[in-house]
Amino acid sequence: MTEPAPDAPAGPSINWDAWTEQATAWLSDYIQVDTVNPPGNETRAVEWLGRILDAEGIPYETYTPMGDASRQTLVARLPGDGSRGKALILLNHTDVVPFEREFWTVEPLGGEVRDGYVWGRGAQDMKGMGIMELVTFLLHKRHNLPLKRDLVFMAVADEEAGSAFGVEFLDRDHPELLDCEYVINEGGGGATEILGKQRNTFNIGVSEKGPLWLTLRAHGRPGHGSVPHDENAADRLVRALQRIQDWERPLQPAPEVREYFQQLFEAGIIERQPTDEVLAEFAENNPRMRSVQMNSISLTTLNAGVKHNVIPATAEATLDVRLVPGYDTEEFLRELAQVIDDNQVEVEQVFASSTPPSRLDTELYEVMTREAKRAVEDAVVVPGVSTGFTDSRVFRRRGVTAYGFVPTLTGPQDQGRVHGNDERLSIENLRLGMQILHQTVRGICG
C-alpha cells in the first residue's frame, strides 16, 4: 500500500497522516454507537454523523420511515454546477448485524484501537467505508473543491434486514433522493490474495445474487411421543429438507462471472482459459466460487415442538436462497415445489429481490480502475458479482449505475470476519481506502 503516485490529479495538499488519525478516532467512536439490527436504532448513528456535519457547517436532512423515529436516514448534499451530469451518491448503511459475545476476544461494540487495527462490529461492514465516504465529503467542503456534479453523502438504515426502513422506504416515499447518475457503495473490495495466489486485486461489484428468503412450514397431527405415527410435522419437514439437500443444481455462471474469470486469466492469476470445465473445477474446490455460479440454499433456522414427549403439529425452517443474476424467482419456486413433492409443506416467500447488472464501460468504472492502479501499481482490477445483496439493487432497479467499491486490501486473516467474530479494519487500509476513494470522487466530480 502506497501514497497515490506523483502523477495523480492535481489538488490541494492533504495531510493524510492527520486525516488517518482523525478517521481512526471517528471509526472507533462510530463502532461504539449501538446500531445492531434488530432492532437497529439507526437514529443514534444519524445523530452522531449529524454532530460532525454540524461542526463542518454542512446542512443535511433526515428521513423517518413509517413514523419510527428510531430508524432515521441522513442525506447531505454538496451542490455542483451540473456540467458533468447528475449526482454521485456515496452510499453507506448505519446498521450492523448481531454478534455472539462469547466468541469475541474484544468487546464487539468497544471500538478498540490495538495492533494497527480498529476492532468491532461494523469495522468492515460497513462503518469503516462510511467513515471513508465521510472524509472525502468533508475534504470537498473544507477545501472548497469545485464540483461539476452534486456530491451526496447518504447514510441509510436497515440494510442488514432487507432495507424496508432504509433505501426501500426512500425508493417508495422519496424517490427524488435516488435520482443520480452514479452510486459508490459496498459490494466490492480488495484482497492481497486471490484463488490462492499472492496478488493485490481490487474487485468492483457490478452485480449481485438475488436474495430469496423462504419459510418452509410443515403441518401434521400432534400426539403423545410414545406412540409414533406417520403425520409428525417435524418428520415431514426433515424429509423435505433432506430432498432439498440432495437437490443437484447446475452451475449457471452469469456473463459478469465469466468476465471476472476471463480477466483473472488475462492477468495471469489463473493459468487456463476459463471454460465451463475450468469454472466447474473452481466451484468444486471453493465454496464462494461455487455459490457465485449457482442458485445457493442455506438452511438457517429450525423450529418445532413444545415438549420432549409431544409430537408437534407444525414445524418450520428458514432458507436463505441466493439466485444467480437474472434467474426467475417464480421458476425457482416451481422447481423447489417439485423437489419437496409434499403438499403438506407450504413455502412462504418472506423477501425477494433481483436487479440487472451495472455496465463496465462507464466513466466511473474507468476512474475507479485508474485510481486503484495509481495507488497500488501492481494491482489487478476486475469486475465482480457479490454473493450477498446490498442497497445497490434498489438503484439498479431504477437504471442507475451502482458499483461496490471499498478500496482496501484485506488479507485472508481478515476476510472471514465480516458478520463473524473479531471483526476489524487495519488503520493502513483505512488510510488507503480514503486516498483511493477521494481521488476517485475527484476524478468523476472534478
C-alpha positions as CSV (number, residue, x, y, z in Angstrom):
1,M,0.0,0.0,0.0
2,T,1.4,3.4,-1.0
3,E,0.6,7.0,-1.3
4,P,-1.0,8.0,-4.6
5,A,1.6,8.2,-7.3
6,P,3.1,11.6,-8.2
7,D,1.1,11.8,-11.4
8,A,-2.3,11.7,-9.5
9,P,-4.7,14.6,-10.4
10,A,-3.5,17.9,-9.1
11,G,-5.3,19.3,-6.0
12,P,-4.8,20.8,-2.6
13,S,-2.2,19.3,-0.3
14,I,-3.8,16.9,2.1
15,N,-2.2,15.8,5.3
16,W,-3.1,12.1,5.2
17,D,-1.3,11.5,8.5
18,A,-3.7,13.9,10.3
19,W,-6.8,12.6,8.4
20,T,-5.8,9.0,9.2
21,E,-5.6,9.8,12.9
22,Q,-8.9,11.6,12.8
23,A,-10.6,8.8,10.8
24,T,-9.3,6.2,13.2
25,A,-10.8,8.1,16.2
26,W,-14.1,8.6,14.4
27,L,-14.3,4.9,13.4
28,S,-13.6,3.9,17.0
29,D,-16.3,6.2,18.2
30,Y,-18.8,5.2,15.5
31,I,-18.4,1.5,16.3
32,Q,-19.5,2.3,19.9
33,V,-22.8,3.7,18.6
34,D,-25.0,0.7,19.0
35,T,-27.0,0.1,15.8
36,V,-27.3,-3.7,16.0
37,N,-30.1,-4.7,13.7
38,P,-32.5,-5.9,15.1
39,P,-33.7,-3.5,16.4
40,G,-31.5,-1.0,14.6
41,N,-31.9,2.3,16.4
42,E,-30.0,3.9,13.4
43,T,-31.1,7.4,14.6
44,R,-28.2,7.1,17.0
45,A,-25.9,7.0,14.0
46,V,-27.7,9.8,12.3
47,E,-27.2,12.0,15.4
48,W,-23.6,11.0,15.6
49,L,-22.9,11.9,12.0
50,G,-25.1,15.0,12.3
51,R,-22.8,16.4,15.0
52,I,-19.8,16.1,12.7
53,L,-21.7,17.7,9.8
54,D,-22.9,20.5,12.1
55,A,-19.4,21.2,13.1
56,E,-18.4,21.5,9.4
57,G,-21.3,23.8,8.6
58,I,-22.8,21.3,6.2
59,P,-26.6,21.1,6.1
60,Y,-28.4,17.8,6.0
61,E,-31.9,16.3,6.0
62,T,-33.2,13.3,8.0
63,Y,-36.0,11.0,6.9
64,T,-38.2,9.0,9.2
65,P,-39.7,5.8,7.9
66,M,-43.3,4.8,8.8
67,G,-43.3,7.1,11.8
68,D,-40.5,5.2,13.5
69,A,-38.2,7.9,14.9
70,S,-35.6,5.3,15.8
71,R,-34.9,4.3,12.2
72,Q,-33.8,7.5,10.5
73,T,-31.7,8.0,7.4
74,L,-29.4,11.0,6.8
75,V,-28.8,12.7,3.4
76,A,-26.3,15.6,2.9
77,R,-25.5,17.3,-0.4
78,L,-22.7,19.4,-1.7
79,P,-24.0,21.1,-4.9
80,G,-22.1,21.1,-8.1
81,D,-22.6,23.1,-11.3
82,G,-24.1,20.1,-13.2
83,S,-21.8,20.3,-16.1
84,R,-20.8,16.6,-15.9
85,G,-24.3,15.3,-15.3
86,K,-26.4,14.1,-12.3
87,A,-25.1,13.5,-8.8
88,L,-22.7,10.9,-7.4
89,I,-24.1,9.3,-4.2
90,L,-21.7,8.0,-1.6
91,L,-23.9,5.4,-0.1
92,N,-23.4,3.6,3.3
93,H,-25.6,1.9,5.8
94,T,-25.5,2.6,9.5
95,D,-26.9,-0.7,10.9
96,V,-24.7,-3.7,11.8
97,V,-25.5,-7.4,12.3
98,P,-25.8,-9.0,15.8
99,F,-22.9,-10.8,17.4
100,E,-22.2,-13.7,19.9
101,R,-20.1,-12.0,22.6
102,E,-18.7,-15.3,24.0
103,F,-16.8,-15.9,20.7
104,W,-15.1,-12.5,20.6
105,T,-11.7,-11.6,22.2
106,V,-12.6,-7.9,22.3
107,E,-15.8,-6.0,23.1
108,P,-17.8,-6.1,19.9
109,L,-19.0,-2.5,20.3
110,G,-15.9,-1.3,22.1
111,G,-14.1,0.3,19.1
112,E,-10.8,-0.8,20.5
113,V,-7.7,0.5,18.6
114,R,-4.9,-2.0,19.0
115,D,-2.1,-3.7,17.0
116,G,-2.7,-1.4,14.0
117,Y,-6.5,-2.2,13.8
118,V,-9.8,-0.8,14.8
119,W,-11.8,-3.6,16.2
120,G,-15.6,-4.1,16.5
121,R,-18.8,-4.9,14.8
122,G,-19.2,-2.8,11.7
123,A,-15.5,-2.1,11.2
124,Q,-15.7,-3.6,7.7
125,D,-19.5,-3.8,7.2
126,M,-19.8,-1.0,6.8
127,K,-19.0,1.8,9.2
128,G,-15.4,1.8,8.0
129,M,-16.5,2.6,4.5
130,G,-18.9,5.1,5.9
131,I,-16.0,7.0,7.5
132,M,-14.0,6.9,4.2
133,E,-17.0,8.4,2.4
134,L,-17.5,11.0,5.1
135,V,-13.8,12.1,4.9
136,T,-13.9,12.7,1.2
137,F,-17.2,14.5,1.6
138,L,-15.6,16.8,4.3
139,L,-12.5,17.3,2.2
140,H,-14.6,18.7,-0.6
141,K,-16.2,21.2,1.8
142,R,-13.1,22.2,3.7
143,H,-11.0,22.8,0.6
144,N,-13.9,24.2,-1.4
145,L,-13.1,21.8,-4.2
146,P,-15.0,22.5,-7.4
147,L,-17.8,20.1,-8.2
148,K,-19.2,19.5,-11.7
149,R,-21.9,17.4,-10.3
150,D,-23.7,17.2,-6.9
151,L,-21.9,15.1,-4.3
152,V,-24.3,13.3,-1.9
153,F,-23.5,11.6,1.4
154,M,-26.3,9.1,2.2
155,A,-26.3,7.1,5.4
156,V,-29.3,4.7,5.4
157,A,-30.9,2.4,7.9
158,D,-31.9,-1.3,7.8
159,E,-29.7,-2.7,5.1
160,E,-28.9,-5.8,7.1
161,A,-32.6,-6.8,7.4
162,G,-33.8,-6.0,3.9
163,S,-33.9,-2.2,3.8
164,A,-37.7,-1.8,4.5
165,F,-36.8,1.1,6.9
166,G,-33.9,2.3,4.7
167,V,-33.4,2.6,0.9
168,E,-36.7,0.7,0.1
169,F,-38.5,3.3,2.2
170,L,-36.7,6.1,0.3
171,D,-37.5,4.4,-3.1
172,R,-41.2,4.4,-2.2
173,D,-41.7,7.7,-0.3
174,H,-38.8,9.9,-1.5
175,P,-37.8,8.7,-5.0
176,E,-36.3,12.1,-5.8
177,L,-33.4,11.2,-3.5
178,L,-32.4,8.3,-5.7
179,D,-32.2,10.4,-8.8
180,C,-28.5,10.3,-9.7
181,E,-26.0,9.1,-12.3
182,Y,-23.7,7.0,-10.1
183,V,-23.6,5.3,-6.7
184,I,-20.5,4.1,-4.8
185,N,-21.4,1.5,-2.2
186,E,-20.3,-1.7,-0.6
187,G,-20.4,-5.0,-2.5
188,G,-16.8,-5.0,-3.8
189,G,-13.4,-4.8,-2.2
190,G,-9.7,-5.6,-2.4
191,A,-7.6,-8.5,-1.3
192,T,-3.9,-9.4,-1.1
193,E,-4.6,-12.9,-2.1
194,I,-6.9,-14.4,-4.8
195,L,-7.6,-18.0,-5.5
196,G,-4.5,-19.0,-3.5
197,K,-2.1,-16.6,-5.2
198,Q,-0.5,-13.6,-3.6
199,R,-1.6,-10.7,-5.8
200,N,-3.2,-7.3,-4.9
201,T,-6.6,-7.4,-6.5
202,F,-9.5,-4.9,-6.4
203,N,-12.9,-6.2,-7.1
204,I,-15.5,-3.7,-8.4
205,G,-19.0,-5.0,-7.7
206,V,-21.2,-4.8,-10.8
207,S,-23.9,-7.2,-9.9
208,E,-25.1,-9.4,-7.1
209,K,-27.1,-12.6,-6.5
210,G,-30.8,-12.1,-5.8
211,P,-31.9,-12.9,-2.3
212,L,-34.9,-15.1,-1.8
213,W,-35.8,-15.8,1.8
214,L,-38.2,-18.6,2.4
215,T,-40.0,-20.2,5.3
216,L,-41.0,-23.8,5.0
217,R,-43.9,-24.8,7.2
218,A,-45.0,-28.5,7.6
219,H,-48.3,-29.5,9.1
220,G,-49.2,-32.7,10.8
221,R,-51.1,-34.3,13.7
222,P,-50.0,-33.9,17.3
223,G,-49.8,-36.7,19.7
224,H,-48.0,-38.5,22.5
225,G,-44.3,-39.1,21.8
226,S,-44.7,-42.7,23.0
227,V,-47.0,-43.5,20.0
228,P,-45.2,-42.6,16.8
229,H,-47.3,-42.1,13.6
230,D,-46.8,-41.0,10.0
231,E,-48.2,-37.5,10.4
232,N,-45.4,-36.0,12.5
233,A,-44.9,-32.4,11.2
234,A,-41.2,-32.5,12.2
235,D,-40.6,-35.7,10.4
236,R,-42.3,-34.3,7.3
237,L,-40.2,-31.2,7.4
238,V,-37.0,-33.2,7.9
239,R,-37.8,-35.3,4.8
240,A,-38.5,-32.1,2.8
241,L,-35.2,-30.6,3.9
242,Q,-33.3,-33.8,3.0
243,R,-34.7,-33.7,-0.5
244,I,-33.5,-30.1,-0.8
245,Q,-30.1,-31.0,0.5
246,D,-29.9,-33.8,-2.1
247,W,-31.0,-31.5,-5.0
248,E,-28.2,-31.2,-7.5
249,R,-28.5,-27.8,-9.2
250,P,-26.4,-26.9,-12.2
251,L,-23.8,-24.3,-12.4
252,Q,-25.1,-21.2,-14.3
253,P,-22.3,-18.6,-14.4
254,A,-23.6,-15.1,-15.4
255,P,-21.8,-13.1,-18.1
256,E,-20.3,-10.9,-15.3
257,V,-18.9,-14.0,-13.6
258,R,-17.4,-15.3,-16.8
259,E,-15.8,-11.8,-17.4
260,Y,-14.3,-11.9,-13.9
261,F,-12.6,-15.2,-14.6
262,Q,-11.5,-14.1,-18.1
263,Q,-9.8,-11.0,-16.7
264,L,-8.1,-13.1,-14.0
265,F,-6.8,-15.4,-16.8
266,E,-5.5,-12.4,-18.8
267,A,-3.7,-11.1,-15.7
268,G,-2.0,-14.5,-15.2
269,I,-3.8,-15.3,-11.9
270,I,-5.4,-18.4,-13.3
271,E,-3.4,-20.5,-15.8
272,R,-6.1,-22.0,-18.0
273,Q,-8.7,-20.4,-20.2
274,P,-11.9,-20.3,-18.1
275,T,-14.0,-22.8,-19.9
276,D,-17.1,-24.4,-18.3
277,E,-14.9,-27.3,-17.2
278,V,-12.4,-25.0,-15.5
279,L,-15.2,-23.0,-13.8
280,A,-16.6,-26.3,-12.5
281,E,-13.2,-27.2,-11.0
282,F,-13.1,-23.8,-9.2
283,A,-16.7,-24.5,-7.9
284,E,-15.7,-27.9,-6.6
285,N,-12.8,-26.6,-4.6
286,N,-14.0,-23.2,-3.4
287,P,-17.4,-22.6,-1.7
288,R,-17.6,-19.0,-2.8
289,M,-16.7,-19.8,-6.4
290,R,-19.5,-22.4,-6.2
291,S,-22.0,-20.0,-4.7
292,V,-21.4,-17.3,-7.3
293,Q,-22.1,-19.7,-10.1
294,M,-25.3,-21.4,-8.9
295,N,-28.6,-20.9,-7.0
296,S,-27.4,-21.5,-3.4
297,I,-29.5,-22.6,-0.5
298,S,-28.6,-22.3,3.2
299,L,-30.7,-23.8,6.0
300,T,-30.6,-21.1,8.6
301,T,-33.2,-21.9,11.3
302,L,-35.3,-24.9,12.5
303,N,-38.2,-24.7,14.9
304,A,-40.6,-27.4,16.1
305,G,-42.1,-28.8,19.2
306,V,-43.1,-27.7,22.7
307,K,-42.1,-30.6,24.9
308,H,-39.9,-33.7,24.9
309,N,-42.8,-36.1,24.8
310,V,-45.2,-34.2,22.5
311,I,-45.3,-34.8,18.7
312,P,-45.6,-31.4,17.2
313,A,-48.4,-30.3,14.9
314,T,-46.3,-27.8,13.0
315,A,-42.6,-27.4,12.2
316,E,-40.8,-24.5,10.5
317,A,-37.5,-23.9,8.8
318,T,-36.0,-20.9,7.1
319,L,-33.9,-21.0,3.9
320,D,-31.6,-18.3,2.7
321,V,-31.7,-18.7,-1.1
322,R,-29.5,-16.6,-3.4
323,L,-30.3,-16.8,-7.1
324,V,-27.7,-16.2,-9.8
325,P,-28.2,-12.9,-11.6
326,G,-31.1,-12.9,-13.9
327,Y,-32.7,-16.1,-12.6
328,D,-36.5,-16.0,-12.5
329,T,-37.9,-16.3,-8.9
330,E,-41.1,-18.0,-9.9
331,E,-39.3,-20.6,-11.9
332,F,-37.1,-21.4,-8.9
333,L,-40.2,-21.7,-6.6
334,R,-41.8,-24.1,-9.1
335,E,-38.6,-26.2,-9.1
336,L,-38.4,-26.2,-5.3
337,A,-42.0,-27.4,-5.0
338,Q,-41.3,-30.3,-7.4
339,V,-38.2,-31.2,-5.3
340,I,-40.2,-31.1,-2.0
341,D,-43.0,-33.1,-3.5
342,D,-45.3,-32.8,-0.5
343,N,-48.4,-30.6,-0.4
344,Q,-48.4,-30.6,3.4
345,V,-45.2,-28.4,3.3
346,E,-46.0,-24.8,2.4
347,V,-43.4,-22.4,1.2
348,E,-43.8,-18.8,2.2
349,Q,-41.8,-16.1,0.4
350,V,-40.5,-13.7,3.0
351,F,-38.3,-11.4,0.9
352,A,-37.1,-11.4,-2.7
353,S,-35.1,-9.0,-4.9
354,S,-33.2,-9.1,-8.1
355,T,-31.7,-6.4,-10.3
356,P,-29.8,-6.0,-13.6
357,P,-26.0,-5.6,-13.5
358,S,-24.2,-2.3,-13.9
359,R,-22.2,-1.8,-17.0
360,L,-18.4,-2.0,-17.2
361,D,-18.0,0.6,-19.9
362,T,-18.7,3.8,-17.9
363,E,-16.6,6.7,-16.9
364,L,-16.8,5.9,-13.2
365,Y,-15.6,2.3,-13.7
366,E,-12.7,3.7,-15.7
367,V,-11.9,6.2,-13.0
368,M,-12.1,3.6,-10.2
369,T,-9.8,1.3,-12.1
370,R,-7.3,4.1,-12.8
371,E,-7.1,5.3,-9.2
372,A,-6.8,1.9,-7.7
373,K,-3.9,1.1,-10.0
374,R,-2.4,4.5,-9.4
375,A,-2.3,3.9,-5.7
376,V,-1.2,0.3,-5.9
377,E,0.8,-0.1,-9.0
378,D,0.8,-3.9,-9.3
379,A,-2.9,-4.3,-8.6
380,V,-5.3,-6.1,-10.8
381,V,-8.8,-4.6,-11.0
382,V,-11.7,-6.9,-12.0
383,P,-15.5,-6.8,-12.1
384,G,-17.2,-9.0,-9.5
385,V,-20.6,-10.4,-8.6
386,S,-21.4,-10.3,-4.9
387,T,-22.9,-13.4,-3.2
388,G,-24.6,-11.1,-0.8
389,F,-27.1,-8.4,-1.6
390,T,-26.7,-4.6,-1.0
391,D,-28.7,-1.5,-1.3
392,S,-27.3,-1.0,-4.8
393,R,-30.0,-3.3,-6.0
394,V,-32.6,-0.6,-5.4
395,F,-30.7,1.9,-7.6
396,R,-30.0,-0.6,-10.3
397,R,-33.8,-1.3,-10.5
398,R,-34.1,2.3,-11.4
399,G,-31.5,2.1,-14.1
400,V,-28.8,3.9,-12.0
401,T,-25.2,2.7,-12.3
402,A,-24.1,1.5,-8.9
403,Y,-20.8,-0.1,-8.0
404,G,-19.5,-1.9,-5.0
405,F,-16.1,-0.3,-4.4
406,V,-14.5,-0.4,-0.9
407,P,-10.8,0.3,-1.9
408,T,-9.0,-1.6,0.8
409,L,-6.7,-4.7,0.6
410,T,-7.5,-7.2,3.2
411,G,-5.6,-10.4,3.8
412,P,-7.0,-13.9,4.3
413,Q,-6.8,-13.4,8.1
414,D,-9.4,-10.6,7.9
415,Q,-11.8,-11.6,5.1
416,G,-13.8,-14.1,7.2
417,R,-14.5,-11.6,9.9
418,V,-17.4,-9.8,8.2
419,H,-20.5,-10.9,10.0
420,G,-18.1,-13.1,12.0
421,N,-16.1,-12.8,15.2
422,D,-13.5,-10.2,16.0
423,E,-14.3,-8.0,13.0
424,R,-11.6,-5.4,12.4
425,L,-10.2,-3.0,9.9
426,S,-6.5,-2.1,9.7
427,I,-5.6,1.6,10.0
428,E,-3.4,1.1,7.0
429,N,-6.4,0.0,5.0
430,L,-8.5,2.9,6.4
431,R,-5.8,5.3,5.0
432,L,-5.5,3.6,1.6
433,G,-9.3,3.5,1.3
434,M,-9.6,7.2,2.0
435,Q,-6.9,8.1,-0.5
436,I,-8.3,6.0,-3.4
437,L,-11.9,7.0,-2.8
438,H,-11.0,10.7,-2.6
439,Q,-9.1,10.5,-5.9
440,T,-12.0,8.6,-7.5
441,V,-14.5,11.2,-6.4
442,R,-12.3,14.0,-7.7
443,G,-11.9,12.1,-11.0
444,I,-15.7,11.8,-11.6
445,C,-16.9,15.0,-9.9
446,G,-14.0,17.4,-10.5
